Amino acid sequence: MAELFTSINIKSVCLKNRIVISPMCQYSAEDGYANDWHLVHLGSRAVGGAGLIISEACAVLPEGRITAHDLGIWKDDHIQNLQRITSFIESQGSVPGIQLAHAGRKASCEQPWKGGALLKTADGGWDTVGPSSIAFNETYSLPHALSIDGIEDVVDAFGAAARRAYQAGFKVVEIHAAHGYLLHEFLSPKSNLRTDDYGGSFENRIRIVCDVVKAVQENWPLQLPIFIRISATDWVEGGWTIDESVELSKILKTLGVDLIDCSTGGNISHVKIPIAPGYQVSFSKKIKAEAAILTGAVGLITDAKHAEDILLNNDADLVLIARESLRNPYFPLNAATALNEKIDWPVQYERAKK
C-alpha cells in the first residue's frame, strides 16, 4: 500500500491516511461565528477523503483576528455553529481539527479581496499588540507592547479556547506559532526586543509558547493530540533559525506536543524566500530526525507522487495540502487513483469512480 494511504495513530486518534487539509483562512465569518460557507468549505474536503481537516485560524481573542471576518472561539456562543461542522466531518470518516491563533501585530486588516490593508479604528479596526512596539512594515499599525498581565491574558485565552474546541467536537488542536503572528513574534529576536522574562535569551523568547502549550494541556483531554505550527526559519540573518526550531521542538515534546507542523517565514517583511515545490520539506525532515518528534510537511505540495515521496524518504509523518485543496477538494480521491490505490469513496459518488 502507498504510504500516503496508510493509517496513523496519534494518541487515541486514528487518521485513515496521511493527508491533512491545512488551515486556510476564509475571512467569511461575522463576529467570529462559523456559517454555511465554513460548513461547505471544510465539509467538502472531508467528502474528498482527507484523514484530518484542520479549520482555519480561530482567534482566541477578538483583537487576535487578522480581519474582522476571521473565525473566532473566544466565547462559548461560538461552540454551537462549530459543532455542526465537526459532526459532518466525522460523518465522512475524517478527523476534525482546529487551529487556535492570535494575529498579534498583523491583526486589524481588511479582507484580502478588499486589498488587505490596515483597517483603521474609525472603520471598525482595533489596536494591535505584540511583544514589542515594532510594526510588521510601514503599512501596518504600531502595536502596543504587551504587559505581563496582557501576556497572561493571552495564555489564558488559548486555554479557554482549547476547552471550547473540545466542547465543539474537535479531536486535534493546533497552536499557531508561525507566519509572523503573535507567538512567532515572541520567538523571533527581530520582533521581540523585550528585556524582561519574555525577551532576550532563547529560553525567554520561547516562554510564552511553552506557557500556551501548558494552558492548552490543562484544558484539553490528555488522550487527544496537540499539534503546533511553527515557522522553522525567518529566512533572514539574526532571525529565528532552524536550529532554534529543533531545540524548541525537543522542549515542546516534553510538554506533551505530539507533532510539529513545519512552515517557514511570515515574520519579516520583504524577505526573499526560495519558493519551489516542497521548499519547506527539509525543515520537517531535520526537526523529525533531530527532535525525534512527528512532523508535518507543507508548502507547494501539489501532486500525489511528491506527497508519497516525502513519506517514503522519512521527511515527515503527515503531508499538509493547502492551495491545491482549494483547487481540488477531492485531492485524496484523485491521489489514490494516481497511486493505484483502492479506497472508499462516498457512496453518493461511487458511480463516478474509475
N, C-alpha and C positions, 0 to 999 in steps of 0.2 A: 504493500500500500504506500502511496505517496505520503511523505512526512506531513505535508500540508493538511492532510485529512486524517491524521492520527489524533486521537483524543489526548487531553492532558488534564490531570487533576492538580488543582491548586487549593490547598486546604480541603474544604468539603465540597468545593465547586468543581464540576467536570465540564470542560469545554469540549464540544464534539469535534472541533477541528482547531487549527492554529491561526485561523483568520479572524482578525479583530477589526471592527469598524472604529476608526479613530475619532475622537471628539472633534466635531466641526461646528463652529458657531453658525446659527441660522438667523440671529438678530430679528426674531419674529415674535417675541413674547411681549405681553403687556403687563407691567408691574411684576415681572418675573414668572407669570403663570404660563405653564405649558398649555398648548391648544391643539387643534386638529392638525396644524402643519407639523408639529413635532411628532404626533402620533403616526402620521403617514410617512414622514421622513424616516424616523427610526424603525417603524414597523415594516416598511418595505425592505429595509436592509436585513431584518430578521427573516422575512419571507425569502430573501436572497440567499440565505443559508450560512451566514457568518456565525462563528461559535460564540463570540462576545460582541455586544453592541454597547459602546460607551457614549453616553449622551454628551452633548456639547458642554462647555464650561458652565457650571451653575454657580452663580455668585452667592457667597456665604453672607454677604452684607450688601445692601443696596448700593453703597458707594464703591463696591468692588466690581461693578459691572463695567464691561468695555463700552457698551452702549446702553441706552435706556430700554432697549428691547432684548436684552440678554435673558436667558432663563435664570430663575432665582430659586434659592432654597433657604432663605433667611427667615422664613416664618412658617408656622405649621399649616397655614392655609394653602401653601404650595403643594402639600403632600398629595391631596386627592387627585389632582389632574395628572401627576406623575404616576400614580398607581395604575391608571388606565393604560399607560404606555408600558410599564413593566409587565403587567398582566398579559398584554398582547405579545410582547417579545418572548416571554416564556412559553406561550401557547404555540409558538413556532419552533420550539426546541433550541432557542438561543438563550444566552445569559444576559440579563440587563445590568449594565454598569453605569456609573455616574462619575463625572469629573467635578471636583469641588475647587473653586477658584476665587481669587481676588486679584483684580487687574492692577492695583497699585497706581503708579504714576501714568499708566497707559489707559486709564479709565476716562469716562465722560466724553465719548466721541460720538459722532454721527454714524448711522449705518453705512457700511461700505458703498452701497449703491447710491448714497447721497454724498459721496466724497470722502467719508470717514474723518472729516476734520474735527477739531476740538468743538465740543458742544458747550457753549458758554452758559454760565449760570442764568443769565437773563432769558435763555432759550430752553431752560429745563435741565441744564447741566449741573454739576456739583463740584465741590472742591476735592482734589485728589490728594493721596497720601503716598509716602514712600519711606524707605529707610533714612534718606537724606533729601534735602531740598535741591534736587537736581532734576531738571526736565529731561524727558527722553530725547527730544530735539527741539528746535526753535518753533515748531508748530504746536507743541503740547504745552499744557499749563505747568507752572512751577508747583510741585507737590509740597504739602506740609510734611515735615519730618515727624514720623510717629513718636509719641511719647511712650514711656514704658507701659503706662496704663493702656494706651492705644494698641500697643503690640499684644498685650494680654487680652484685649477685647477681640482682636483678630483671631488669636489662638482659640479662644472660647467659641467664637463663631464657627470655626471649622469643626470643632467638636459637636456643637449643636446641629450643624448641617449633616454630619455623619449619622447622628441619631435619626434625623428626619429621612435621610436617604434609606436607612434600613426600614423605617416605617412605610416608606413608599414602595418597597419591594425590590430594591436594588440588591444584587448579590456580590458585586465588586465595586469598591470605591477607589477612585484615583485622585490623588492630591496633585494639583497643578503647581509645579515649581519650575516652570520653564517659560521660554518665549518673552522674557522681559517683564513678566507680571510680578506681583508683589514679592512672592517668596524668592524668585530668581533675583530680584533686585537686591535682596539682602545677601544672597550668596556671592554676588559679584563685587569685587573691590572697585569696579568702575562706577557703580551706582550706590555703593554703601561706603560712606566716609565717616561713619559713626565712631565715637571714641569710648562708648560705654560697652556693656556686656554683649551687645548685638552687632559690634563692628570691630574692624581691625584684623585680628587673627582669624585663621581658618575656623577654629573652634567657636569663636564668637559669631562669625558670619553664618554658620550653619545652625546656630542655636534656635532661631525661630522655626526652621524646618523641622528640627527634632521635636520642638515643643508642639508643633501642629500634629506630627505623627502620633505623639503620646496622647494628645487630646482626642484625635480620631479613634485611637485604640480603645480609649475609655468609653467611647460611645458607639462602638461597632462590635458585632459579635466576633469572638476570637476565632470561630471556625470559618469565617468568611475572609476572602483575600483583600489586601490593601496594596494597591499599586501607587507609584509616584512617577510623574513625568518630569524629567529634568532636561535642561539644555546642557549637554555634556561639554560644550565649549562655547565661549563668547566669540570665537574666531578672531580675537584681537589680542595683541601683546598686553599683558598687565590685567587681563580679564580673568574670568572663571575658566578653569582648564580641565582637560580630560583626566589628568592625574588627581585633581581635587574631586572630580566626579567619582572616580574609583574609591577614594578614601571615604567620601560621603556615603556611597553605596554600601560599603562594609559596615558603617555605623548604622545605617538605616535597616540593614538586615538584622542586626542585634535588637533593634526596636520593634521588629515584627513586620517590616515591609516585605512583601513577597516577590515583587517584580519591579524592575526599573524600566520605564518606558523612555527610550533614548532618542530624544530630539536634540536640536542644537540651535544656537543663535537667538535673536529676537530682543536682546537687551541693549545692544549698542547700535545706534542709527548709522546708516550709510556704510556698514561693513560689507565688504565683498566676500560672498560665500561661494565656494566652488560647487555650485548646484549641478547635479547629474543624477541619473538613476542610481538609487542606493547610496547616495553620498554620505549618509549618516550611519550606515551599517557597521563600519569599522569601530565606531564608538560603542555600539551594542556588543560587539564581539569582545572588545577589550574589557568592558565592565563585567560581562558574563564570566570571562576567564579569570580576571584578577580579583573580583569581589565575590566570586562563587555564588552568584545570585541569578535568578531567572531574569531575562531581559526581553524587551520587545523592540523590534526594528521598524522604523518608519521613515518615509522620505522618498517620493517618486518611485514607489514600487507599484508597477502597473500591469505586470503580466504573471501568469501562473508559474512559468519556469523560473523566473527571477525569485519569486517568493519561495519556491521549492528549494532552490539552490542555497538560499540564506539558511534554511533549516538544515539541509544536508551538510553544509560547511560548519555547522555548530556556531553560527554567528549570532543567533537569537533563538528564543523559545516560542515566541509569537511574532506574527507579521501583521503590522497595522496598516490598513488601507484607508486612505483619506480621499483625495480628489478623484481617484479612479472610481471610488464607490459612488461619488456624485454623478459621474458619467454613466456608471453601470451598477445599479443597486444589486444586480444579480451576479456580481463578480465571482462569488464562491461556486455557484452553479456552473458558470462557464469555465472556471478554473478546473473543476472536476472533469469536465469533458476534455479540456486541453491535456490533462494529465492521465487520461484514460481510466479515471476512477468512476465507479458507480455509487452515487449517493442518493439518498431520498430527496425527492422534490416535494413541494406542497402538492397534495392530491389534486387541488384545483388546477395545477399547471402541468400535471403529468402528461397530458396529451401533446404538449409541446416539446417533451424530452426527446432528444435524439439518441 
